[in-house]
Amino acid sequence: MDIAIVGFGRMGQGIAGRLIDHGHRAIVCDPAATRGQVAELGAEGPFAIGQIAHLLTGPRIAWAMVPSGDVTESVLSELLRTLSPGDILIDGGNSNFRDSQRHAQQAREVGIHFLDIGVSGGIWGRNEGFGLMVGGSAEAYAHIEPLLVNLAPAEGGLVHAGGSGAGHFVKMVHNGIEYGLMQSYAEGIEILDASEFNLDLAAVTDAWRHGTVIRSWLLDLAAAALAREPHLDSLDDYVEDSGEGRWTVQAAIDTNVPAPVITLSLLERIRSRQDTSFSAKVVSALRREFGGHAVKSSS
């Protein structure tokens, strides 16, 4: 299948690359991308968004993979002006699900299908496969399902969650859970570090990876980070949040669901910007490990 990937950052490159690996054709739209970068991946471009109408035949598929907020609003508006009735527009970024419901309505008004797709897997998704949570019509989902199956891991990892907004809502809660998991690991590792035993944190976390009830991919990444840098001295203890944790806490409040772990993990990220904390360094390291996110240096 042919697809336009709008946004050529880490995630956009991973999605385009995995689709190309499975025999699909990808054209890239991103003014910051170079022809050499695009060609190295096996894609075509970079092109302007307005060229999509001439480069693809209907029903066209355009996947926006850009930061949430103003950039997404601008890109989706331009895509809605470029695409034609019957085409499919995808927002694969971490947009608020309420915004995705609004975007779906805007697309319906001009006859365009809109899918909101929550994407998990970070920089590892190109090789391991991406977890995909899809919201939108069954018709549009069925049309692009061959693409999604190729993007997902060999077994599982793909769900049509429901109507418009459902994909980004499920991804939002997924990220809220992620906040809590990372904070729990970070606090436990800090307790180890502060103990009287002068523990080898890399050895302990590596041992935990095998046979224990707390083994997970996040623990694998923590062990790898600590093996390279036992005290994470190069990292600042500042931990960013990209919005989903806040939205999950707000959803919990709106639905009267107590969510103390997720709420406190969000507050710990906010606290990390005010004083020093080794556990915040661990969370920062994990974000770098699984997603290639930028981190602050301690120097």
N, C-alpha and C positions, 0 to 999 in steps of 0.2 A: 504494500500500500504506500501511497505518497502522503507526506505530512510536512507542514511548515512548523518549525520549532522557533518560537519567538522568545529570545533570551538565551544567551550562550555562556552563562556562568557555569559553576560546577555541576549543578543539577541538570541544566539544559544540555550540557555536553554529555553527561552520563546517559540521559534519555535518548538523545540523538544517536550516540554511539551504540547503545544496546539495540536500538531498532535497526540501525544499519547492519549490525552484526547478524541480525536475523533476516536480512534480505530486503528490508524496506528502504524506500527512498526518502531522504530528509533534506529539506532546504532550510537554511538558517537565516533568520532576520534579527540582526543585532548590530547597531552602529559601532559598538566597541570591539566586535570580532574582526579578525584579519582573515584575508583569503587563505593564507597559509595555515592558520589554525583550523579553519573549516575543512580545507582539503585534506589535512592530515587525518581528520576523523572519518573521511570518506563521504562527507556531506557536500552540499552545493551552496554557494553564496560567499559572503553575506549579501543579502538583498534587502531592499526597503520593504516595509510591510505592504505598501501599495502595489508591489509587484506580484504578490501572492495570487491575485486573480488571474494573472496571465501565465503563471508558472505551474499552477495546479488545475486539474479539471474537476468539475463537480461530481458528487458532493465533496467540496474541499474540507480538509481537516487542518485546523490551526491550533497549536498547543502553546499557550502563553506560560512561560516559566520564569517569572520575574518577581522581585520583592513585592510583598503586599503593601497596600496603601496607595499613595499617589501614582506610583509607577504603574501598578496594575490598572488603576482607573484609566490612565492615559492610553495604555496599550490596548485594553479591551475596547475602549471607545473607538480607537483607530481601526481595530479589527472588525468591529461591527459596521463601520463605514465601508470597509474593503470587501467583506464577504458577501455572498449572495444568498437568497432564500434557499433553504435545504442544506446549506453548509453546516459544519459542526465546529463550534468554538469551545475550547477547553481552557479552563484556568487550573493549572497544576501547582500554583503557589500556595502559601499558607494564608489564604484570605479568610476573613471572618465569614462565617456561614450566612449571616444576615446580608452581607454585601453580595454573596453569591446568589442568594434568592432574588435580590434586586437585579443583578446582572442577567439572570435567567429570564426575568420578566422583560427586560430591555431587548434581549435577543428574540424572545417570542414575538414581540411587536413588529419585528422586521423579518420574521419567518426563519430565523436561524436557530439551530439547536445549540443548547449550552449545557456543558457538563462541568461540574466542579469535582476535581480529583485531588484528594489528599495523597501525597507521595512521601513514603518513608524509605530510608535505606542509605541516605547520605552519599558520600563519595564511594561507598562500597557497592552501590546499586548497579553500576555498570557491569560488574562481574557476577555479583551474587543475586541480582534481581531486586526490583523495587516492590515494597508493599504498597498496594493501590486501593484506595477507598473512594468509590465513585458515586456521585449524586447526579440525578437527571433522568431524562426519559428512557424507558426501556428500548425504544426504537434507536435512539442515538447510541446507547450503550452497545446494542447488538451490532451496529455497523462497525464500531471501532474495537470490538472485542478481540479480533485477531492481533491488533497492535498491543492491547493490554496483556494478553496472554504471553506475548513475547517479552514484555517488559517485566512481568512478575517472575518470581522464582519458579523453578520447575514444578514444585508442588505447593499449591496454595498461594496466599499472599494477595489475592484479588477478590474484592467483594463489590457488588452493586448494592450500595447501602440503602438507597431509596431515592426519593424525589430530589428536586433542586435544593441544594444546601446540605443534604445529608452527608455527602462525601467530605466536605470541609468540617462539618460538625463532628463526625467520627474521628477525623484526623486531629481536631482540636483536643478532644478528650484523650486520644492516644498520646499527644504531647504533654497533656497535664499529668498523665500517669508517668510518663518519662521523667518529668520534673521530680516526682516523688521517689522514683527508683534511684535516680542519680544522687539525690540528697541523702537517701538512706545509706548507700554505699559510701558516700563521702564522709558522713558522720562516723560510721563504723571504722573507716580507715584512719580518721583523725584520732579516735580513741586508742587504736593500736599504736599510733605514732607517739601519743602522749604517755604511754604506759611506762612502767619501770623496766621493761624487758629488753629494750633496744632491739626491737623486732625487725626482721628483714621483710619489709612490706611487700616487695615483689614476690618473695617466696611464699608468704602467707596467702596473698591473693591468688597466686598461681595454684596453690594447693586447693583453695576453695573452688576452683574451676572444675574440679573432678569429683563427682560422686556426692557433692553436697546439695542441699535443697536451695541454696542461693546462687547456684551457677547460672550464668546467663551471658549473652553477648556483651552487655555492658561491663560485666565483671572481667570478661576476656580483655576488653579494651583498657580497663583500669590496670590490670596486671601488666599489660604491654607498656603502658605509659610509665608505670613505676619501675619496670625493669630497665627502661632507658634512662630514667631520671628519678632516683629513689625519693628525693624530697621536693621534686617539681620546682627547683629553685629558679628556673627561667620564667616561670609564670607569675603574673600578678593575680591577686585574689579577688579580682573583679569579675563577676559573672553576669553576662547580658541575658535579657529575656526578649524573645521576639514576638510576644503578644499572645500566643496560644494559651499559656498558663493563666494569664489574667482573664482571658475569655472563658476558660474552663471554670475558674472560680466564680465568675459572674453567672455562668449557666447553673452552677450548683446553688447559688443564692436564689436565682430566679425560679428554680424547680424545688426549692426547699430540701435539697439533698446535702447532708453534712459531708464536707470533704476536707477535714482538718489537715491531712498529710499533704495534699496537693497545695492547699492554701499556705501552709507553713513553708513548704519548699519554695514557693514563689516569694514569700517574705524574706527567706534566707538569701535569695538572689539580690533582692533590694538591699538587704543588710550588708552584703558583700561590698557594696560601693561606698561604705562608710568607715570600715575598719579592717583589720587583718584577720584572715581565717584560712587555715590549711584546708579545711573541707571545701571552701570555695575554690581553691586551687585545683582540687580533685575534680570538681564539676567542670571547671574550665578546661582541664585536660581531657575529660571525656567528650566534651563538645568538639574539641579539636580532633580527637581520635575518630569519632564516628561520622562527623559531618564535614571535617576540614574547615571548621569555623575559625575565624580570626580570633586570636587571643592577645591579651595585653602582656607585655614583657615586664619582668620585675626590675629591669635595669633602667 
